[in-house]
């Protein structure tokens, strides 16, 4: 295996909370999340935490792609939670690659790291 890229992102959860209080979070959700992610977000009671997790994973994934995935493609990046773990799908980009995701949630911020390796 060879490391293709590594990306890290930090989301300030207090900033997300302020957007939620102002009612501005809806614009961000529609702009940055896929339809499935928005549906999943509707089922949770802690929307700030889940939005922070999904957004930080997407940002870290873009950075780990080493320029192959652009910010304009962020809705095409799909973050899926299954059995307590997060995974990412993005077209055929991960066809010969594997993606490791680590997420840490703290009271004030969320940190995600994504490592993409060629298999």
Biopython code that builds the backbone (N, CA, C, O; Angstrom):
import numpy as np
from Bio.PDB.StructureBuilder import StructureBuilder

atoms = [
    (1, "UNK", "N", (0.833, -1.188, 0.000)),
    (1, "UNK", "CA", (0.000, 0.000, 0.000)),
    (1, "UNK", "C", (0.874, 1.246, 0.000)),
    (1, "UNK", "O", (1.974, 1.258, 0.552)),
    (2, "UNK", "N", (0.362, 2.281, -0.626)),
    (2, "UNK", "CA", (1.064, 3.556, -0.694)),
    (2, "UNK", "C", (0.085, 4.664, -0.295)),
    (2, "UNK", "O", (-1.061, 4.679, -0.745)),
    (3, "UNK", "N", (0.543, 5.588, 0.550)),
    (3, "UNK", "CA", (-0.320, 6.690, 0.963)),
    (3, "UNK", "C", (-0.529, 7.631, -0.220)),
    (3, "UNK", "O", (0.427, 8.137, -0.807)),
    (4, "UNK", "N", (-1.776, 7.850, -0.552)),
    (4, "UNK", "CA", (-2.142, 8.761, -1.633)),
    (4, "UNK", "C", (-2.282, 10.185, -1.104)),
    (4, "UNK", "O", (-1.836, 11.140, -1.739)),
    (5, "UNK", "N", (-2.907, 10.316, 0.072)),
    (5, "UNK", "CA", (-3.094, 11.645, 0.645)),
    (5, "UNK", "C", (-3.618, 11.582, 2.060)),
    (5, "UNK", "O", (-4.200, 10.583, 2.484)),
    (6, "UNK", "N", (-3.403, 12.666, 2.782)),
    (6, "UNK", "CA", (-3.856, 12.787, 4.164)),
    (6, "UNK", "C", (-4.502, 14.157, 4.324)),
    (6, "UNK", "O", (-3.951, 15.167, 3.886)),
    (7, "UNK", "N", (-5.665, 14.186, 4.949)),
    (7, "UNK", "CA", (-6.352, 15.454, 5.180)),
    (7, "UNK", "C", (-6.894, 15.525, 6.589)),
    (7, "UNK", "O", (-7.344, 14.521, 7.142)),
    (8, "UNK", "N", (-6.850, 16.703, 7.167)),
    (8, "UNK", "CA", (-7.369, 16.938, 8.516)),
    (8, "UNK", "C", (-8.241, 18.186, 8.468)),
    (8, "UNK", "O", (-7.914, 19.154, 7.782)),
    (9, "UNK", "N", (-9.352, 18.160, 9.201)),
    (9, "UNK", "CA", (-10.203, 19.337, 9.278)),
    (9, "UNK", "C", (-10.764, 19.482, 10.687)),
    (9, "UNK", "O", (-11.058, 18.497, 11.363)),
    (10, "UNK", "N", (-10.904, 20.727, 11.108)),
    (10, "UNK", "CA", (-11.468, 21.056, 12.417)),
    (10, "UNK", "C", (-12.680, 21.950, 12.192)),
    (10, "UNK", "O", (-12.599, 22.955, 11.485)),
    (11, "UNK", "N", (-13.805, 21.578, 12.800)),
    (11, "UNK", "CA", (-15.015, 22.390, 12.722)),
    (11, "UNK", "C", (-15.304, 22.950, 14.107)),
    (11, "UNK", "O", (-15.347, 22.216, 15.094)),
    (12, "UNK", "N", (-15.499, 24.250, 14.163)),
    (12, "UNK", "CA", (-15.856, 24.938, 15.399)),
    (12, "UNK", "C", (-17.356, 24.735, 15.630)),
    (12, "UNK", "O", (-18.183, 25.343, 14.950)),
    (13, "UNK", "N", (-17.696, 23.883, 16.586)),
    (13, "UNK", "CA", (-19.101, 23.555, 16.819)),
    (13, "UNK", "C", (-19.884, 24.748, 17.356)),
    (13, "UNK", "O", (-21.092, 24.844, 17.138)),
    (14, "UNK", "N", (-19.210, 25.653, 18.053)),
    (14, "UNK", "CA", (-19.893, 26.856, 18.537)),
    (14, "UNK", "C", (-20.343, 27.725, 17.357)),
    (14, "UNK", "O", (-21.400, 28.354, 17.409)),
    (15, "UNK", "N", (-19.546, 27.752, 16.315)),
    (15, "UNK", "CA", (-19.926, 28.508, 15.109)),
    (15, "UNK", "C", (-21.146, 27.869, 14.450)),
    (15, "UNK", "O", (-22.058, 28.571, 14.013)),
    (16, "UNK", "N", (-21.161, 26.545, 14.379)),
    (16, "UNK", "CA", (-22.315, 25.839, 13.819)),
    (16, "UNK", "C", (-23.548, 26.115, 14.683)),
    (16, "UNK", "O", (-24.642, 26.328, 14.161)),
    (17, "UNK", "N", (-23.364, 26.108, 15.990)),
    (17, "UNK", "CA", (-24.468, 26.403, 16.919)),
    (17, "UNK", "C", (-25.018, 27.813, 16.686)),
    (17, "UNK", "O", (-26.233, 28.011, 16.695)),
    (18, "UNK", "N", (-24.145, 28.783, 16.479)),
    (18, "UNK", "CA", (-24.587, 30.159, 16.209)),
    (18, "UNK", "C", (-25.385, 30.228, 14.903)),
    (18, "UNK", "O", (-26.398, 30.923, 14.826)),
    (19, "UNK", "N", (-24.928, 29.507, 13.884)),
    (19, "UNK", "CA", (-25.666, 29.475, 12.616)),
    (19, "UNK", "C", (-27.045, 28.869, 12.811)),
    (19, "UNK", "O", (-28.023, 29.315, 12.211)),
    (20, "UNK", "N", (-27.115, 27.840, 13.664)),
    (20, "UNK", "CA", (-28.388, 27.190, 13.952)),
    (20, "UNK", "C", (-29.335, 28.164, 14.640)),
    (20, "UNK", "O", (-30.514, 28.239, 14.294)),
    (21, "UNK", "N", (-28.826, 28.905, 15.606)),
    (21, "UNK", "CA", (-29.651, 29.872, 16.338)),
    (21, "UNK", "C", (-30.160, 30.982, 15.432)),
    (21, "UNK", "O", (-31.274, 31.473, 15.612)),
    (22, "UNK", "N", (-29.344, 31.382, 14.455)),
    (22, "UNK", "CA", (-29.738, 32.441, 13.519)),
    (22, "UNK", "C", (-30.664, 31.915, 12.424)),
    (22, "UNK", "O", (-31.277, 32.696, 11.697)),
    (23, "UNK", "N", (-30.762, 30.605, 12.310)),
    (23, "UNK", "CA", (-31.569, 30.016, 11.248)),
    (23, "UNK", "C", (-30.826, 29.883, 9.937)),
    (23, "UNK", "O", (-31.418, 29.492, 8.932)),
    (24, "UNK", "N", (-29.536, 30.200, 9.926)),
    (24, "UNK", "CA", (-28.734, 30.153, 8.697)),
    (24, "UNK", "C", (-28.246, 28.753, 8.353)),
    (24, "UNK", "O", (-27.764, 28.523, 7.244)),
    (25, "UNK", "N", (-28.365, 27.825, 9.281)),
    (25, "UNK", "CA", (-27.807, 26.481, 9.076)),
    (25, "UNK", "C", (-28.494, 25.770, 7.908)),
    (25, "UNK", "O", (-27.873, 24.940, 7.245)),
    (26, "UNK", "N", (-29.757, 26.082, 7.649)),
    (26, "UNK", "CA", (-30.490, 25.429, 6.565)),
    (26, "UNK", "C", (-29.800, 25.651, 5.225)),
    (26, "UNK", "O", (-29.717, 24.733, 4.409)),
    (27, "UNK", "N", (-29.309, 26.855, 4.994)),
    (27, "UNK", "CA", (-28.594, 27.153, 3.743)),
    (27, "UNK", "C", (-27.336, 26.299, 3.622)),
    (27, "UNK", "O", (-27.034, 25.780, 2.547)),
    (28, "UNK", "N", (-26.607, 26.156, 4.720)),
    (28, "UNK", "CA", (-25.387, 25.349, 4.708)),
    (28, "UNK", "C", (-25.708, 23.878, 4.478)),
    (28, "UNK", "O", (-25.016, 23.198, 3.720)),
    (29, "UNK", "N", (-26.750, 23.392, 5.129)),
    (29, "UNK", "CA", (-27.138, 21.987, 4.974)),
    (29, "UNK", "C", (-27.477, 21.700, 3.515)),
    (29, "UNK", "O", (-27.024, 20.698, 2.961)),
    (30, "UNK", "N", (-28.262, 22.563, 2.893)),
    (30, "UNK", "CA", (-28.646, 22.351, 1.497)),
    (30, "UNK", "C", (-27.462, 22.483, 0.551)),
    (30, "UNK", "O", (-27.406, 21.800, -0.472)),
    (31, "UNK", "N", (-26.515, 23.355, 0.884)),
    (31, "UNK", "CA", (-25.358, 23.578, 0.011)),
    (31, "UNK", "C", (-24.313, 22.473, 0.123)),
    (31, "UNK", "O", (-23.695, 22.104, -0.876)),
    (32, "UNK", "N", (-24.108, 21.940, 1.328)),
    (32, "UNK", "CA", (-22.976, 21.047, 1.567)),
    (32, "UNK", "C", (-23.336, 19.569, 1.700)),
    (32, "UNK", "O", (-22.468, 18.719, 1.501)),
    (33, "UNK", "N", (-24.585, 19.234, 2.030)),
    (33, "UNK", "CA", (-24.925, 17.835, 2.290)),
    (33, "UNK", "C", (-25.747, 17.230, 1.161)),
    (33, "UNK", "O", (-26.549, 17.909, 0.519)),
    (34, "UNK", "N", (-25.529, 15.940, 0.933)),
    (34, "UNK", "CA", (-26.304, 15.210, -0.069)),
    (34, "UNK", "C", (-27.716, 14.960, 0.471)),
    (34, "UNK", "O", (-27.982, 15.172, 1.654)),
    (35, "UNK", "N", (-28.601, 14.513, -0.391)),
    (35, "UNK", "CA", (-29.975, 14.228, 0.012)),
    (35, "UNK", "C", (-30.016, 13.192, 1.125)),
    (35, "UNK", "O", (-30.745, 13.369, 2.100)),
    (36, "UNK", "N", (-29.248, 12.116, 1.000)),
    (36, "UNK", "CA", (-29.227, 11.074, 2.029)),
    (36, "UNK", "C", (-28.685, 11.600, 3.351)),
    (36, "UNK", "O", (-29.191, 11.243, 4.414)),
    (37, "UNK", "N", (-27.669, 12.437, 3.293)),
    (37, "UNK", "CA", (-27.105, 13.012, 4.519)),
    (37, "UNK", "C", (-28.114, 13.932, 5.197)),
    (37, "UNK", "O", (-28.215, 13.952, 6.424)),
    (38, "UNK", "N", (-28.856, 14.691, 4.400)),
    (38, "UNK", "CA", (-29.887, 15.573, 4.971)),
    (38, "UNK", "C", (-30.982, 14.751, 5.638)),
    (38, "UNK", "O", (-31.458, 15.107, 6.716)),
    (39, "UNK", "N", (-31.382, 13.655, 5.001)),
    (39, "UNK", "CA", (-32.403, 12.782, 5.598)),
    (39, "UNK", "C", (-31.907, 12.194, 6.914)),
    (39, "UNK", "O", (-32.648, 12.141, 7.895)),
    (40, "UNK", "N", (-30.654, 11.753, 6.931)),
    (40, "UNK", "CA", (-30.079, 11.192, 8.151)),
    (40, "UNK", "C", (-30.001, 12.253, 9.248)),
    (40, "UNK", "O", (-30.240, 11.958, 10.419)),
    (41, "UNK", "N", (-29.672, 13.470, 8.874)),
    (41, "UNK", "CA", (-29.582, 14.573, 9.830)),
    (41, "UNK", "C", (-30.938, 14.846, 10.475)),
    (41, "UNK", "O", (-31.007, 15.202, 11.651)),
    (42, "UNK", "N", (-32.010, 14.681, 9.712)),
    (42, "UNK", "CA", (-33.357, 14.910, 10.240)),
    (42, "UNK", "C", (-33.729, 13.910, 11.326)),
    (42, "UNK", "O", (-34.587, 14.196, 12.161)),
    (43, "UNK", "N", (-33.095, 12.739, 11.326)),
    (43, "UNK", "CA", (-33.456, 11.699, 12.294)),
    (43, "UNK", "C", (-32.726, 11.829, 13.626)),
    (43, "UNK", "O", (-33.051, 11.114, 14.574)),
    (44, "UNK", "N", (-31.757, 12.719, 13.716)),
    (44, "UNK", "CA", (-30.965, 12.827, 14.935)),
    (44, "UNK", "C", (-31.424, 14.006, 15.790)),
    (44, "UNK", "O", (-31.961, 14.991, 15.283)),
    (45, "UNK", "N", (-31.202, 13.884, 17.080)),
    (45, "UNK", "CA", (-31.553, 14.979, 17.985)),
    (45, "UNK", "C", (-30.421, 15.991, 18.094)),
    (45, "UNK", "O", (-30.665, 17.150, 18.429)),
    (46, "UNK", "N", (-29.186, 15.575, 17.817)),
    (46, "UNK", "CA", (-28.044, 16.482, 17.922)),
    (46, "UNK", "C", (-27.535, 16.848, 16.526)),
    (46, "UNK", "O", (-26.516, 16.335, 16.062)),
    (47, "UNK", "N", (-28.261, 17.734, 15.882)),
    (47, "UNK", "CA", (-27.941, 18.122, 14.510)),
    (47, "UNK", "C", (-26.598, 18.839, 14.397)),
    (47, "UNK", "O", (-25.879, 18.661, 13.414)),
    (48, "UNK", "N", (-26.259, 19.647, 15.397)),
    (48, "UNK", "CA", (-24.990, 20.377, 15.368)),
    (48, "UNK", "C", (-23.824, 19.393, 15.347)),
    (48, "UNK", "O", (-22.886, 19.551, 14.566)),
    (49, "UNK", "N", (-23.886, 18.383, 16.203)),
    (49, "UNK", "CA", (-22.799, 17.401, 16.258)),
    (49, "UNK", "C", (-22.686, 16.633, 14.950)),
    (49, "UNK", "O", (-21.590, 16.496, 14.407)),
    (50, "UNK", "N", (-23.801, 16.132, 14.439)),
    (50, "UNK", "CA", (-23.755, 15.330, 13.213)),
    (50, "UNK", "C", (-23.327, 16.172, 12.013)),
    (50, "UNK", "O", (-22.519, 15.718, 11.202)),
    (51, "UNK", "N", (-23.853, 17.387, 11.887)),
    (51, "UNK", "CA", (-23.430, 18.253, 10.790)),
    (51, "UNK", "C", (-21.927, 18.504, 10.870)),
    (51, "UNK", "O", (-21.233, 18.459, 9.854)),
    (52, "UNK", "N", (-21.425, 18.766, 12.072)),
    (52, "UNK", "CA", (-19.988, 19.016, 12.260)),
    (52, "UNK", "C", (-19.159, 17.811, 11.844)),
    (52, "UNK", "O", (-18.104, 17.961, 11.228)),
    (53, "UNK", "N", (-19.628, 16.629, 12.177)),
    (53, "UNK", "CA", (-18.910, 15.403, 11.811)),
    (53, "UNK", "C", (-18.883, 15.232, 10.291)),
    (53, "UNK", "O", (-17.821, 15.049, 9.696)),
    (54, "UNK", "N", (-20.057, 15.295, 9.678)),
    (54, "UNK", "CA", (-20.139, 15.090, 8.229)),
    (54, "UNK", "C", (-19.305, 16.131, 7.486)),
    (54, "UNK", "O", (-18.547, 15.793, 6.577)),
    (55, "UNK", "N", (-19.447, 17.394, 7.874)),
    (55, "UNK", "CA", (-18.727, 18.461, 7.187)),
    (55, "UNK", "C", (-17.218, 18.314, 7.357)),
    (55, "UNK", "O", (-16.470, 18.502, 6.398)),
    (56, "UNK", "N", (-16.764, 17.981, 8.560)),
    (56, "UNK", "CA", (-15.314, 17.846, 8.774)),
    (56, "UNK", "C", (-14.750, 16.655, 8.008)),
    (56, "UNK", "O", (-13.622, 16.718, 7.518)),
    (57, "UNK", "N", (-15.511, 15.574, 7.897)),
    (57, "UNK", "CA", (-15.058, 14.422, 7.110)),
    (57, "UNK", "C", (-14.946, 14.812, 5.632)),
    (57, "UNK", "O", (-13.957, 14.480, 4.977)),
    (58, "UNK", "N", (-15.943, 15.507, 5.111)),
    (58, "UNK", "CA", (-15.903, 15.925, 3.708)),
    (58, "UNK", "C", (-14.706, 16.836, 3.430)),
    (58, "UNK", "O", (-14.000, 16.656, 2.437)),
    (59, "UNK", "N", (-14.484, 17.808, 4.304)),
    (59, "UNK", "CA", (-13.352, 18.724, 4.126)),
    (59, "UNK", "C", (-12.021, 17.966, 4.196)),
    (59, "UNK", "O", (-11.125, 18.212, 3.389)),
    (60, "UNK", "N", (-11.894, 17.055, 5.148)),
    (60, "UNK", "CA", (-10.664, 16.271, 5.272)),
    (60, "UNK", "C", (-10.467, 15.383, 4.042)),
    (60, "UNK", "O", (-9.339, 15.197, 3.583)),
    (61, "UNK", "N", (-11.559, 14.838, 3.511)),
    (61, "UNK", "CA", (-11.486, 14.004, 2.312)),
    (61, "UNK", "C", (-10.991, 14.812, 1.114)),
    (61, "UNK", "O", (-10.149, 14.341, 0.349)),
    (62, "UNK", "N", (-11.509, 16.021, 0.953)),
    (62, "UNK", "CA", (-11.060, 16.884, -0.148)),
    (62, "UNK", "C", (-9.562, 17.128, -0.039)),
    (62, "UNK", "O", (-8.844, 17.048, -1.035)),
    (63, "UNK", "N", (-9.090, 17.423, 1.163)),
    (63, "UNK", "CA", (-7.657, 17.664, 1.372)),
    (63, "UNK", "C", (-6.838, 16.403, 1.093)),
    (63, "UNK", "O", (-5.756, 16.481, 0.511)),
    (64, "UNK", "N", (-7.350, 15.244, 1.507)),
    (64, "UNK", "CA", (-6.633, 13.985, 1.302)),
    (64, "UNK", "C", (-6.593, 13.574, -0.166)),
    (64, "UNK", "O", (-5.740, 12.781, -0.566)),
    (65, "UNK", "N", (-7.504, 14.106, -0.965)),
    (65, "UNK", "CA", (-7.548, 13.734, -2.385)),
    (65, "UNK", "C", (-6.419, 14.362, -3.191)),
    (65, "UNK", "O", (-6.280, 14.085, -4.382)),
    (66, "UNK", "N", (-5.622, 15.193, -2.561)),
    (66, "UNK", "CA", (-4.464, 15.823, -3.214)),
    (66, "UNK", "C", (-4.835, 16.574, -4.490)),
    (66, "UNK", "O", (-4.116, 16.517, -5.488)),
    (67, "UNK", "N", (-5.955, 17.272, -4.444)),
    (67, "UNK", "CA", (-6.365, 18.093, -5.575)),
    (67, "UNK", "C", (-7.277, 17.416, -6.577)),
    (67, "UNK", "O", (-7.750, 18.071, -7.506)),
    (68, "UNK", "N", (-7.540, 16.125, -6.421)),
    (68, "UNK", "CA", (-8.403, 15.423, -7.367)),
    (68, "UNK", "C", (-9.883, 15.713, -7.135)),
    (68, "UNK", "O", (-10.680, 15.659, -8.072)),
    (69, "UNK", "N", (-10.251, 16.018, -5.903)),
    (69, "UNK", "CA", (-11.629, 16.359, -5.563)),
    (69, "UNK", "C", (-11.636, 17.827, -5.152)),
    (69, "UNK", "O", (-10.802, 18.259, -4.355)),
    (70, "UNK", "N", (-12.566, 18.582, -5.690)),
    (70, "UNK", "CA", (-12.639, 20.024, -5.441)),
    (70, "UNK", "C", (-13.805, 20.349, -4.503)),
    (70, "UNK", "O", (-14.734, 19.558, -4.344)),
    (71, "UNK", "N", (-13.732, 21.522, -3.892)),
    (71, "UNK", "CA", (-14.786, 21.973, -2.993)),
    (71, "UNK", "C", (-16.138, 22.027, -3.696)),
    (71, "UNK", "O", (-17.168, 21.762, -3.076)),
    (72, "UNK", "N", (-16.144, 22.365, -4.975)),
    (72, "UNK", "CA", (-17.406, 22.430, -5.730)),
    (72, "UNK", "C", (-18.086, 21.061, -5.820)),
    (72, "UNK", "O", (-19.276, 20.979, -6.122)),
    (73, "UNK", "N", (-17.338, 19.992, -5.559)),
    (73, "UNK", "CA", (-17.870, 18.629, -5.625)),
    (73, "UNK", "C", (-18.353, 18.112, -4.277)),
    (73, "UNK", "O", (-18.656, 16.925, -4.153)),
    (74, "UNK", "N", (-18.434, 18.968, -3.267)),
    (74, "UNK", "CA", (-18.663, 18.504, -1.903)),
    (74, "UNK", "C", (-19.983, 17.739, -1.738)),
    (74, "UNK", "O", (-20.052, 16.822, -0.920)),
    (75, "UNK", "N", (-21.025, 18.091, -2.488)),
    (75, "UNK", "CA", (-22.293, 17.359, -2.372)),
    (75, "UNK", "C", (-22.195, 15.959, -2.973)),
    (75, "UNK", "O", (-22.984, 15.079, -2.629)),
    (76, "UNK", "N", (-21.233, 15.750, -3.865)),
    (76, "UNK", "CA", (-21.046, 14.432, -4.474)),
    (76, "UNK", "C", (-20.328, 13.469, -3.528)),
    (76, "UNK", "O", (-20.408, 12.251, -3.687)),
    (77, "UNK", "N", (-19.632, 14.030, -2.546)),
    (77, "UNK", "CA", (-18.965, 13.201, -1.535)),
    (77, "UNK", "C", (-20.046, 12.735, -0.575)),
    (77, "UNK", "O", (-20.764, 13.557, -0.006)),
    (78, "UNK", "N", (-20.168, 11.439, -0.391)),
    (78, "UNK", "CA", (-21.212, 10.913, 0.484)),
    (78, "UNK", "C", (-20.585, 10.276, 1.718)),
    (78, "UNK", "O", (-19.775, 9.354, 1.628)),
    (79, "UNK", "N", (-20.987, 10.800, 2.868)),
    (79, "UNK", "CA", (-20.535, 10.249, 4.146)),
    (79, "UNK", "C", (-21.650, 9.351, 4.662)),
    (79, "UNK", "O", (-22.797, 9.780, 4.788)),
    (80, "UNK", "N", (-21.306, 8.098, 4.958)),
    (80, "UNK", "CA", (-22.284, 7.111, 5.411)),
    (80, "UNK", "C", (-21.843, 6.569, 6.760)),
    (80, "UNK", "O", (-20.669, 6.260, 6.966)),
    (81, "UNK", "N", (-22.803, 6.457, 7.683)),
    (81, "UNK", "CA", (-22.498, 5.840, 8.968)),
    (81, "UNK", "C", (-23.130, 4.461, 8.993)),
    (81, "UNK", "O", (-24.325, 4.303, 8.743)),
    (82, "UNK", "N", (-22.308, 3.465, 9.298)),
    (82, "UNK", "CA", (-22.787, 2.094, 9.363)),
    (82, "UNK", "C", (-22.076, 1.381, 10.502)),
    (82, "UNK", "O", (-20.847, 1.341, 10.558)),
    (83, "UNK", "N", (-22.856, 0.827, 11.394)),
    (83, "UNK", "CA", (-22.313, 0.091, 12.537)),
    (83, "UNK", "C", (-21.329, 0.940, 13.340)),
    (83, "UNK", "O", (-20.298, 0.442, 13.794)),
    (84, "UNK", "N", (-21.649, 2.218, 13.511)),
    (84, "UNK", "CA", (-20.833, 3.104, 14.333)),
    (84, "UNK", "C", (-19.579, 3.641, 13.672)),
    (84, "UNK", "O", (-18.791, 4.333, 14.316)),
    (85, "UNK", "N", (-19.381, 3.335, 12.400)),
    (85, "UNK", "CA", (-18.189, 3.815, 11.688)),
    (85, "UNK", "C", (-18.626, 4.628, 10.470)),
    (85, "UNK", "O", (-19.682, 4.383, 9.887)),
    (86, "UNK", "N", (-17.800, 5.590, 10.103)),
    (86, "UNK", "CA", (-18.083, 6.427, 8.938)),
    (86, "UNK", "C", (-17.280, 5.941, 7.740)),
    (86, "UNK", "O", (-16.138, 5.498, 7.871)),
    (87, "UNK", "N", (-17.902, 6.034, 6.575)),
    (87, "UNK", "CA", (-17.200, 5.735, 5.331)),
    (87, "UNK", "C", (-17.556, 6.826, 4.322)),
    (87, "UNK", "O", (-18.518, 7.573, 4.503)),
    (88, "UNK", "N", (-16.763, 6.898, 3.266)),
    (88, "UNK", "CA", (-16.951, 7.919, 2.241)),
    (88, "UNK", "C", (-17.062, 7.239, 0.888)),
    (88, "UNK", "O", (-16.352, 6.274, 0.604)),
    (89, "UNK", "N", (-17.956, 7.749, 0.061)),
    (89, "UNK", "CA", (-17.993, 7.308, -1.333)),
    (89, "UNK", "C", (-17.959, 8.548, -2.214)),
    (89, "UNK", "O", (-18.541, 9.586, -1.895)),
    (90, "UNK", "N", (-17.263, 8.405, -3.327)),
    (90, "UNK", "CA", (-17.170, 9.505, -4.293)),
    (90, "UNK", "C", (-16.879, 8.916, -5.666)),
    (90, "UNK", "O", (-15.744, 8.549, -5.972)),
    (91, "UNK", "N", (-17.911, 8.831, -6.479)),
    (91, "UNK", "CA", (-17.788, 8.325, -7.843)),
    (91, "UNK", "C", (-16.816, 7.143, -7.921)),
    (91, "UNK", "O", (-16.862, 6.242, -7.083)),
    (92, "UNK", "N", (-15.947, 7.149, -8.917)),
    (92, "UNK", "CA", (-14.971, 6.068, -9.091)),
    (92, "UNK", "C", (-13.612, 6.410, -8.500)),
    (92, "UNK", "O", (-12.663, 5.640, -8.652)),
    (93, "UNK", "N", (-13.502, 7.549, -7.829)),
    (93, "UNK", "CA", (-12.215, 8.003, -7.306)),
    (93, "UNK", "C", (-11.584, 6.980, -6.357)),
    (93, "UNK", "O", (-10.365, 6.809, -6.363)),
    (94, "UNK", "N", (-12.381, 6.311, -5.557)),
    (94, "UNK", "CA", (-11.852, 5.362, -4.571)),
    (94, "UNK", "C", (-11.773, 3.936, -5.116)),
    (94, "UNK", "O", (-11.610, 2.989, -4.347)),
    (95, "UNK", "N", (-11.889, 3.776, -6.430)),
    (95, "UNK", "CA", (-11.919, 2.444, -7.048)),
    (95, "UNK", "C", (-10.728, 1.578, -6.645)),
    (95, "UNK", "O", (-10.925, 0.419, -6.279)),
    (96, "UNK", "N", (-9.522, 2.088, -6.696)),
    (96, "UNK", "CA", (-8.334, 1.303, -6.332)),
    (96, "UNK", "C", (-7.690, 1.854, -5.056)),
    (96, "UNK", "O", (-6.487, 1.717, -4.835)),
    (97, "UNK", "N", (-8.531, 2.482, -4.222)),
    (97, "UNK", "CA", (-8.015, 3.111, -3.006)),
    (97, "UNK", "C", (-8.862, 2.704, -1.803)),
    (97, "UNK", "O", (-10.004, 2.267, -1.941)),
    (98, "UNK", "N", (-8.274, 2.861, -0.634)),
    (98, "UNK", "CA", (-9.010, 2.646, 0.610)),
    (98, "UNK", "C", (-8.925, 3.927, 1.420)),
    (98, "UNK", "O", (-7.930, 4.650, 1.364)),
    (99, "UNK", "N", (-9.969, 4.196, 2.165)),
    (99, "UNK", "CA", (-10.062, 5.445, 2.912)),
    (99, "UNK", "C", (-10.249, 5.132, 4.399)),
    (99, "UNK", "O", (-11.196, 4.440, 4.775)),
    (100, "UNK", "N", (-9.348, 5.640, 5.243)),
    (100, "UNK", "CA", (-9.475, 5.506, 6.692)),
    (100, "UNK", "C", (-9.927, 6.837, 7.259)),
    (100, "UNK", "O", (-9.378, 7.887, 6.925)),
    (101, "UNK", "N", (-10.937, 6.784, 8.124)),
    (101, "UNK", "CA", (-11.491, 8.002, 8.719)),
    (101, "UNK", "C", (-11.401, 7.906, 10.232)),
    (101, "UNK", "O", (-11.764, 6.894, 10.830)),
    (102, "UNK", "N", (-10.912, 8.977, 10.838)),
    (102, "UNK", "CA", (-10.898, 9.100, 12.293)),
    (102, "UNK", "C", (-11.599, 10.401, 12.642)),
    (102, "UNK", "O", (-11.281, 11.455, 12.091)),
    (103, "UNK", "N", (-12.549, 10.324, 13.554)),
    (103, "UNK", "CA", (-13.276, 11.516, 13.982)),
    (103, "UNK", "C", (-13.275, 11.592, 15.498)),
    (103, "UNK", "O", (-13.543, 10.606, 16.185)),
    (104, "UNK", "N", (-12.969, 12.773, 16.007)),
    (104, "UNK", "CA", (-13.016, 13.031, 17.443)),
    (104, "UNK", "C", (-13.945, 14.205, 17.688)),
    (104, "UNK", "O", (-13.792, 15.272, 17.093)),
    (105, "UNK", "N", (-14.913, 13.992, 18.577)),
    (105, "UNK", "CA", (-15.888, 15.027, 18.895)),
    (105, "UNK", "C", (-15.606, 15.539, 20.299)),
    (105, "UNK", "O", (-15.567, 14.774, 21.262)),
    (106, "UNK", "N", (-15.411, 16.837, 20.393)),
    (106, "UNK", "CA", (-15.165, 17.504, 21.666)),
    (106, "UNK", "C", (-16.298, 18.501, 21.900)),
    (106, "UNK", "O", (-17.059, 18.783, 20.975)),
    (107, "UNK", "N", (-16.428, 19.040, 23.109)),
    (107, "UNK", "CA", (-17.527, 19.984, 23.372)),
    (107, "UNK", "C", (-17.553, 21.189, 22.426)),
    (107, "UNK", "O", (-18.632, 21.643, 22.045)),
    (108, "UNK", "N", (-16.393, 21.708, 22.044)),
    (108, "UNK", "CA", (-16.364, 22.927, 21.235)),
    (108, "UNK", "C", (-15.964, 22.728, 19.783)),
    (108, "UNK", "O", (-16.135, 23.636, 18.970)),
    (109, "UNK", "N", (-15.437, 21.563, 19.443)),
    (109, "UNK", "CA", (-15.005, 21.359, 18.065)),
    (109, "UNK", "C", (-14.992, 19.881, 17.702)),
    (109, "UNK", "O", (-15.003, 19.005, 18.566)),
    (110, "UNK", "N", (-14.969, 19.635, 16.404)),
    (110, "UNK", "CA", (-14.894, 18.283, 15.853)),
    (110, "UNK", "C", (-13.677, 18.224, 14.943)),
    (110, "UNK", "O", (-13.465, 19.108, 14.113)),
    (111, "UNK", "N", (-12.883, 17.175, 15.108)),
    (111, "UNK", "CA", (-11.694, 16.981, 14.276)),
    (111, "UNK", "C", (-11.853, 15.670, 13.508)),
    (111, "UNK", "O", (-12.170, 14.633, 14.091)),
    (112, "UNK", "N", (-11.631, 15.726, 12.215)),
    (112, "UNK", "CA", (-11.645, 14.511, 11.398)),
    (112, "UNK", "C", (-10.364, 14.437, 10.593)),
    (112, "UNK", "O", (-9.854, 15.447, 10.108)),
    (113, "UNK", "N", (-9.858, 13.224, 10.460)),
    (113, "UNK", "CA", (-8.716, 12.997, 9.579)),
    (113, "UNK", "C", (-9.080, 11.880, 8.610)),
    (113, "UNK", "O", (-9.748, 10.910, 8.968)),
    (114, "UNK", "N", (-8.628, 12.045, 7.391)),
    (114, "UNK", "CA", (-8.875, 11.053, 6.347)),
    (114, "UNK", "C", (-7.538, 10.699, 5.719)),
    (114, "UNK", "O", (-6.778, 11.578, 5.312)),
    (115, "UNK", "N", (-7.260, 9.411, 5.646)),
    (115, "UNK", "CA", (-6.070, 8.913, 4.971)),
    (115, "UNK", "C", (-6.529, 8.055, 3.796)),
    (115, "UNK", "O", (-7.314, 7.122, 3.966)),
    (116, "UNK", "N", (-6.037, 8.374, 2.620)),
    (116, "UNK", "CA", (-6.363, 7.596, 1.426)),
    (116, "UNK", "C", (-5.109, 6.852, 0.996)),
    (116, "UNK", "O", (-4.048, 7.451, 0.817)),
    (117, "UNK", "N", (-5.242, 5.535, 0.832)),
    (117, "UNK", "CA", (-4.108, 4.725, 0.392)),
    (117, "UNK", "C", (-4.475, 4.007, -0.900)),
    (117, "UNK", "O", (-5.634, 3.665, -1.135)),
    (118, "UNK", "N", (-3.472, 3.789, -1.723)),
    (118, "UNK", "CA", (-3.647, 3.027, -2.956)),
    (118, "UNK", "C", (-3.439, 1.562, -2.617)),
    (118, "UNK", "O", (-2.439, 1.193, -2.001)),
    (119, "UNK", "N", (-4.395, 0.724, -3.024)),
    (119, "UNK", "CA", (-4.289, -0.710, -2.718)),
    (119, "UNK", "C", (-3.965, -1.508, -3.963)),
    (119, "UNK", "O", (-3.838, -2.731, -3.896)),
]
sb = StructureBuilder()
sb.init_structure("model")
sb.init_model(0)
sb.init_chain("A")
sb.init_seg("    ")
for serial, (resi, resn, name, xyz) in enumerate(atoms, 1):
    if name == "N":
        sb.init_residue(resn, " ", resi, " ")
    sb.init_atom(name, np.array(xyz, "f"), 0.0, 1.0, " ", f" {name:<3s}", serial, name[0])
structure = sb.get_structure()
